[in-house]
Amino acid sequence: MASDPLHVARNGVEIGAYDLADVMAKLATGELVKTDYYWSPGMANWRLLSELTALPRVLPFPRPEVRDPNFLDGLLGRGNRTAGLVLLWDKLSTSPIECRVSEDEIAQIDKQVGSSVRKRCREELEGWYRAAVSTYLADRLFTTSEGANLTNLAITFGLEQARAMELHREAFSIYLKAGLQTCLQRTASPEEKGKQIALLTQSVPLPAAAVAEVRKAVFGELLTQQIQAALTQDDGDELIEPANVKAINDQAMALGVRMSEELPDLAIRMRQAEELWNLYRAPLKPVGCDLDLGAEGCYWTAQVDFYLKKRITVRRSYGGFSSSVRIFGSLRYRVGNYAVERETEDQVVKVDSGILAFTAQRVIFKGEIKNFNFKYVKVLDVTAYSNALVIARDTGGDNIFLFPSGQKEAAVILRRLVRQAKG
């Protein structure tokens, strides 16, 4: 468990960072005074050093009252359940190792009261453990010695590691969350905040999954706010300027946050917004094209299938009650009504396959059986679907192009070219 430094300030100016033993020694020599203030990662506010001198407490829970054995205790030849707790408390209060009682001493207590104090008083011992956690976190400063005390108490009380974690997980998660938020609010460089956050994270007795959960909540809220503030909108899309992306990533790195691992959703959102910013804002870059375009230049091209929406007429026949009578050989006479009606319906029909290209001046399609092009001033609207790009023109209906991927990119580039052409 890492040592937690105490930042000491006098008259509003920080004068140094020391471990607890150094602070107590400097108080004794007069180098530090009780009217100085101290702070450590996890604390909500600065506090007077005079409040620190009372630590550590001998035991973070009161001595229980002794009760006489009840009728059942008498029949079983044992003391009241409080007898074992009192003996254990007394051992803890005088133990040379703080909050630790040896197994031999536990066995002596069990023998003296006629029952296992750990089994019989499990509920009370777990209550003592919770009380210790609450006391150690009350001043928002969880020290290395307090961490050792909790470990010793868990051993003394016979608590398995998983059970001890279950008893203190919520309290330390709240403590860690408040501490991270306090570190982030300090007027310090991101690098200094990152160091404090690392020390705070290492000091809490929580599993990696619990720490990750708290970090995700705190850093997710901070970075979401910053991303939201940096976003701009264009055609309903979120855009972030690359410089803002770099600033947010640099800050996250300085704070010790690995965005791609800890906050993958935010990392993806920011990357997509940056890519869209480049599409919407950065100068368009020419790309290679299989078509001979001369000096026009090409800004987007792909192999596509070309479809049109067509109105198809279908002839349908209907008949009423009918019968068939054989006259001679294969000749038959049919009785009934015969009518023909025409119905029309719209269908999207594949017309051709070929190369679609956006040049500086126009849309060009070169197919296997059909070629055409039209200027951008003829375009009314551009719609991107998951598998298609639909270009609405002022004449001739919609042109529908199907291709595997990149529809969003194609739509943005085409809209930019259309806007430029229309001024």
Protein Blocks (a to p, Z undefined) as FASTA:
>chain_A
ZZddddddeehiafbdcdfklmmmmmmnomacfkbccddehiabdcdfklmmmpccfblc
dcdddddddfklmmnopacfklmmmmmmmmmmmgfbghiacfklmmmmmmmnopafklmm
mmmmmmmmmmmmmmmmmnopacfklmmmmmmmmmmnopafklmmmmmmmmmmmmmmmmmm
mmmmpccdfklmmmmmmmmmmmpccdfklmmmmmmmmmmmmmmmmmmmmpcceehiacdd
fklmmmmmmmmmmnopafklmmmmlmmmmmmmmmmmmmmmmccdddddfbdehjnopabd
cddddddddddddddddddddddddfbhjbccdedddddddddddddddfbdcdddddfk
bccdddfkbccdddfklpmbdcddfkbccdddfehpaaddddfbhklmmmmmmmmmmmmm
nZZ
